[in-house]
Amino acid sequence: METTVNRTKRAPFIILAIIILAACAVFFTGFGGYMHEAAAASGMTLGIQMILYYLYLYGGMMVACIVVLMLMVLLLKNKREFFAKIFVWGAFLLAMLASAGFFGNLVQVSSFTTTEQGVAYFATYIPYVVFVVSSIALIVQWDSSSRRAVNLVSLVSLMVSAVLTVLLIANIMTQMQSMLDTLGTIQTAYIYQYMFMIAIGIICTLMCALYFSVTLDRRKFDCNMIGMTDEEAAIVERIEARVDEIADEVEELAAEGEAVIAEEKKIEEAKADRQKQEENDPENEK
């Protein structure tokens, strides 16, 4: 008898991955415009070393790694898991480097004189931090049959990152309004800078959303991140279910065996006690 296999809807995953790629494109547009304007204003010539340094400084390396990760999970069939795991690790490590400034500058929080400074500080770094936490959870439970922990961690991270990103956008809008009121215009370099700052927060939030969505159930993860078909995922699920059943049966047999051994031991001890009593009985000596 053929078993009907429920089909995994891949469209939501694809749409979310494309949105992440669009946010990454916004980041690189903002970063490129900012670097060009800053170089033109200072009279410097942009070199590859300078570009790479500022990419690292502003989280661009992490964004580049996320771009490759999204392309891998969208386009690859064979070896998708291999490359996905590599670039999940890469995004995690680069996000951790980007979030290092949060802990390194934490001592300065006490010197902030306005609420806006505190909001700007936490809203800039916390999306990195929660993305790191979600990535750690995903890596730890990558090969687990149940990913409930990473799903919960990603959900909390998503909510925290979303709130902080909204606060970051609100803070940037306030700065832009203040600049307009003071100068009557906004320099192009600032517009580009605000663009990639906002994009970073959105990218971290969307990545937490992606991790949450693919860990809602096992089939979603197997089909989207590992590259299995629904039939392959169903076979793996059935095999692992049977393995679990066999493991339970083995545990039951082991428990029964231990009970039999314990019973035999009691019988042997009872026999030994009776033999001792017979040897010590005076009537037997006569």
Salt bridges, closest charged atoms under 4 A:
ASP143 OD2 - LYS85 NZ 3.52
ASP222 OD2 - ARG218 NE 3.27
ASP230 OD2 - ARG7 NH1 3.97
ASP230 OD1 - ARG219 NH1 3.58
GLU231 OE2 - ARG7 NH2 2.45
GLU232 OE1 - LYS77 NZ 3.50
GLU237 OE2 - ARG219 NE 3.01
GLU240 OE1 - ARG218 NH1 2.53
GLU245 OE1 - ARG242 NH1 2.95
GLU249 OE2 - ARG242 NH1 3.70
